[in-house]
């Protein structure tokens, strides 16, 4: 995917809007995707998952590759 602000990051952010961690998975960041998904799942139990959900969206939108 491209850099920050690219269409790829917009798609990743939209994916993370629906499922936390999915955008990171689309960007090829498996470990971060697992972290976002698991933290959101655990925190939604106590109704605080929205924090991780927002973090996942912002992280996917702002990510830049170091290639």
Secondary structure by P-SEA (a helix, b strand, c coil): ccccccaaaaaaaaaaaaccaaaaaaacaaaaaaaaaaaaaaaaaaccaaaaaaaaaaaaaaccccc
